[in-house]
Amino acid sequence: MKLSELEKKSGLESVNQYTDKEVEGVYISDMVSDIITNAKANVILITLQTHKSLIAAANLVDVAAIVFTKGKKPAEDVVGLASKAGIALFSTEVDTWLFASKLIELGIK
């Protein structure tokens, strides 16, 4: 599924301009070291964290997008860093568990 399709089907709010990439899975973590060690390329990273270190970790593993749950949104400098790295940023008001459940319904695991 492409990011644009996911945005429409899941009710995500785009935080930055993005390149429409194909999503190949999902990874959930709030720990930078865990993301670097275990996340795979082209996944959606679901997290509550909004700091620059998260963007650096996501860039290392080439995630397709980051989804911030519970209505969290990163500061403008973080958005700028993600945009430079080509990482799509989205926000959702629902919590992590509910959003992950929605992804399963949409066939993304």
C-alpha positions, -999 to 999 in steps of 0.1 A, spaced: 0 0 0 13 35 -8 16 62 18 -11 84 2 -36 55 2 -28 48 39 -33 85 47 -68 84 32 -79 50 46 -66 55 81 -74 92 87 -38 103 92 -28 139 92 2 147 71 28 168 90 52 173 60 53 170 22 63 135 13 73 112 -16 46 85 -20 64 53 -11 52 17 -8 48 5 28 62 -29 35 53 -33 72 51 -17 105 74 -13 135 64 1 169 89 15 194 98 46 214 134 36 219 160 49 194 184 20 200 156 -5 194 147 12 161 182 12 149 187 -25 158 153 -39 147 133 -17 123 134 -25 86 135 -4 55 101 9 41 81 3 73 59 27 91 74 35 125 47 42 151 59 62 182 51 88 208 86 103 206 91 135 186 128 144 190 156 147 164 173 115 175 142 96 164 146 111 129 183 101 128 174 65 138 146 63 112 169 76 85 195 50 93 171 21 86 153 40 58 117 39 72 90 50 48 71 71 74 68 79 111 33 81 127 30 100 159 1 88 180 -20 105 207 -20 137 187 17 143 191 35 165 166 72 173 163 87 208 164 95 225 131 132 218 133 124 180 136 100 183 106 127 200 86 152 173 94 127 146 84 119 164 52 156 166 43 159 128 50 128 121 28 108 107 57 71 112 57 56 124 90 20 118 101 0 123 132 -31 106 146 -52 114 176 -57 77 185 -33 58 207 -7 34 194 -27 2 200 -57 15 181 -36 27 152 -18 -6 150 -51 -24 150 -63 -2 121 -31 -11 102 -39 -48 107 -74 -42 94 -59 -26 63 -36 -56 58 -3 -40 69 16 -61 94 
